């Protein structure tokens, strides 16, 4: 193999490793490190065959470090674009648990390995299922290969508007999470308002303690009833994640 091929494969491996290291589902602790490295190496091998044009191999250490940092930045930004929906899912799980009174029952999410509630873990599993059913992982791999046409190896280009798009995409995390949690927030408001009126009408009733069971029962019922709406929201943003990942290329 020529030195140019080895250099291109190594740069593609760094970009793929950064992508897999932050990409949804594949970056979880449930996926062994060897599997993640194998996926990154496979992606790098396939992407190397699609690289066209002249690639100049750096001749000094500083140029090599700059090239490595550039590939790391591309992979991390693409992974962030793909993971935005799952950040929103985690936020929605915490918000829903707080609204229906299950925030104290926390456990370790086996996918993200962070403290999460039962509702958050169920939504996380649901998002993982939609990620594979919708073929978003295939679209992510295709976007990775296409990124070498938009951001070739060894060519440092500063795209205008990437910083503004990054900030706007970060704000979408809260927007998507609020969209998924909106029905439970509304139900919690109605329940609290009803018990507040009941407390004024019948002061002898322990409305504060009685409201917990009602909030959990009605909240879980609404949570199950709106699963279809949650799936539509998640799928709509999942389908746009590969395009967003390419638009975030530095």
C-alpha positions in Angstrom: 0.0 0.0 0.0 1.2 3.5 -0.8 1.9 6.1 1.9 -1.0 8.2 0.5 -3.5 5.4 1.0 -2.3 4.8 4.5 -2.5 8.5 5.3 -6.0 8.8 3.9 -7.2 5.7 5.8 -5.7 7.0 9.0 -7.4 10.4 8.6 -10.7 8.7 7.7 -10.3 6.4 10.8 -9.9 9.4 13.1 -13.0 11.0 11.6 -15.0 7.8 11.9 -13.7 7.2 15.4 -14.8 10.6 16.5 -18.2 10.1 14.9 -18.8 6.7 16.5 -17.5 8.0 19.9 -20.4 10.5 20.2 -23.0 9.0 17.8 -26.3 7.8 19.3 -26.6 4.2 20.4 -23.2 3.1 19.0 -21.4 5.2 21.5 -23.1 3.6 24.5 -21.3 1.5 27.0 -23.5 -1.5 25.9 -21.5 -1.6 22.6 -18.0 -3.1 23.3 -15.0 -0.9 22.4 -13.7 -3.6 19.9 -17.0 -3.4 18.0 -16.9 0.4 17.9 -13.3 0.2 16.6 -14.2 -2.4 14.0 -17.1 -0.2 12.8 -14.9 2.8 12.6 -12.2 0.9 10.7 -14.8 -0.5 8.2 -16.2 3.0 7.6 -12.7 4.4 7.0 -11.9 1.6 4.6 -15.0 2.2 2.5 -14.6 6.0 2.6 -11.0 5.7 1.5 -12.1 4.2 -1.8 -14.4 7.2 -2.5 -11.7 9.9 -1.9 -10.9 11.5 -5.2 -8.3 14.2 -6.1 -4.8 14.8 -4.9 -4.1 14.3 -1.2 -0.9 15.9 0.1 0.7 14.0 2.9 2.0 16.4 5.6 5.8 16.5 5.8 6.1 18.1 9.3 4.6 17.3 12.7 2.7 20.6 13.0 0.8 20.0 9.8 0.0 16.4 10.8 -1.4 17.6 14.2 -3.6 20.2 12.5 -4.9 17.6 10.1 -5.7 15.2 13.0 -7.5 18.0 14.9 -9.5 18.9 11.8 -10.7 15.3 11.3 -11.5 15.1 15.0 -13.6 18.3 14.8 -15.5 17.0 11.7 -16.3 13.7 13.4 -17.4 15.2 16.6 -19.6 17.8 15.0 -21.3 15.1 12.8 -21.8 13.0 15.9 -23.4 15.9 17.7 -25.7 16.5 14.8 -26.8 12.9 14.9 -27.2 12.8 18.7 -29.3 16.0 19.2 -32.6 14.0 19.2 -31.2 11.7 21.9 -30.2 14.6 24.1 -33.7 15.8 23.7 -35.1 12.4 24.6 -33.0 12.4 27.8 -34.2 15.9 28.7 -37.8 14.9 28.0 -37.5 11.8 30.2 -36.3 13.9 33.1 -39.0 16.5 32.6 -41.8 14.0 32.3 -40.6 12.2 35.5 -40.6 15.4 37.4 -44.1 16.4 36.2 -45.8 13.1 37.1 -43.9 12.6 40.4 -41.4 9.9 39.5 -38.2 11.9 39.6 -37.0 10.2 42.8 -37.1 6.7 41.3 -33.8 7.0 39.4 -31.7 4.2 38.0 -28.7 3.8 35.7 -29.6 3.9 32.0 -27.9 0.9 30.4 -27.5 2.8 27.1 -26.1 6.1 28.2 -24.9 4.9 31.6 -26.2 8.1 33.4 -28.7 8.5 36.2 -32.1 8.3 34.7 -35.7 7.5 35.7 -37.9 4.7 34.6 -39.7 7.0 32.2 -36.4 8.3 30.8 -35.0 4.7 30.3 -38.2 3.6 28.5 -38.1 6.7 26.1 -34.4 6.0 25.5 -35.1 2.4 24.5 -38.0 3.6 22.3 -35.7 6.1 20.6 -33.1 3.4 20.0 -35.7 1.2 18.4 -36.8 4.0 16.1 -33.2 4.8 15.3 -32.7 1.3 13.8 -36.2 0.8 12.4 -36.1 4.1 10.5 -32.7 3.2 9.0 -31.1 6.3 10.5 -27.9 4.4 11.1 -27.6 3.7 7.4 -28.2 7.4 6.6 -25.5 8.3 9.2 -23.0 6.0 7.4 -23.9 7.5 4.0 -23.5 11.0 5.4 -20.1 10.1 6.7 -19.0 8.9 3.3 -20.4 12.0 1.7 -18.6 14.3 4.2 -15.3 13.6 2.3 -16.8 15.4 -0.7 -17.9 18.4 1.3 -14.8 18.5 3.6 -11.9 16.8 1.9 -8.9 15.5 3.8 -6.2 18.0 4.2 -8.3 21.0 3.1 -9.0 23.4 6.0 -12.1 25.4 5.1 -14.1 27.7 7.4 -17.8 27.5 6.6 -19.9 30.6 7.4 -22.8 30.2 9.7 -21.6 26.9 11.4 -21.4 28.6 14.8 -24.9 30.0 14.5 -26.2 26.7 13.3 -24.5 24.9 16.3 -26.1 27.3 18.8 -29.5 27.0 17.1 -29.2 23.2 17.1 -28.4 23.2 20.8 -31.6 25.2 21.4 -33.5 22.5 19.6 -32.7 20.1 22.4 -35.0 22.0 24.7 -37.7 22.5 22.0 -37.9 18.8 21.1 -37.9 17.8 24.7 -40.8 20.2 25.5 -42.7 19.0 22.5 -42.6 15.4 23.8 -43.3 16.4 27.4 -46.0 18.9 26.6 -49.0 16.6 27.2 -47.7 15.5 30.6 -47.0 19.1 31.6 -50.6 20.1 30.7 -52.1 17.1 32.6 -49.9 18.0 35.7 -51.2 21.5 35.6 -54.8 20.4 35.4 -54.3 17.9 38.3 -52.6 20.5 40.5 -55.2 23.1 39.7 -58.0 20.7 40.6 -56.4 19.7 43.9 -55.8 23.4 44.7 -59.5 24.1 44.3 -60.3 21.0 46.3 -58.0 22.1 49.1 -59.8 25.4 49.3 -63.3 23.8 49.2 -62.5 21.0 51.7 -59.6 22.0 54.0 -59.9 18.8 56.0 -58.7 16.6 53.1 -55.0 15.9 52.7 -54.9 17.0 49.1 -51.1 17.3 48.9 -50.4 13.6 49.8 -53.5 12.4 47.8 -52.4 14.2 44.7 -49.2 12.1 44.2 -51.0 8.9 43.3 -53.4 10.7 41.0 -50.5 12.5 39.3 -48.7 9.2 38.7 -51.7 7.3 37.4 -53.0 10.1 35.1 -49.5 10.9 34.0 -48.6 7.4 33.0 -51.9 7.0 31.3 -51.2 10.1 29.2 -47.6 9.0 28.6 -48.9 5.7 27.1 -51.6 7.4 25.1 -49.1 9.9 23.5 -46.5 7.4 22.5 -47.6 7.6 18.9 -47.1 11.4 19.0 -43.7 11.0 20.6 -42.7 8.5 17.8 -43.8 11.1 15.1 -41.7 13.8 16.8 -38.6 11.6 17.2 -38.9 10.2 13.6 -39.3 13.7 12.1 -36.1 14.9 13.7 -34.2 11.6 13.1 -34.8 11.9 9.4 -33.2 15.3 9.4 -30.3 14.4 11.5 -27.9 13.3 8.7 -28.5 16.5 6.8 -27.9 18.5 9.9 -24.7 16.6 10.5 -23.4 17.5 7.1 -24.4 21.2 7.6 -22.4 21.3 10.8 -19.1 20.4 9.0 -16.4 22.9 10.1 
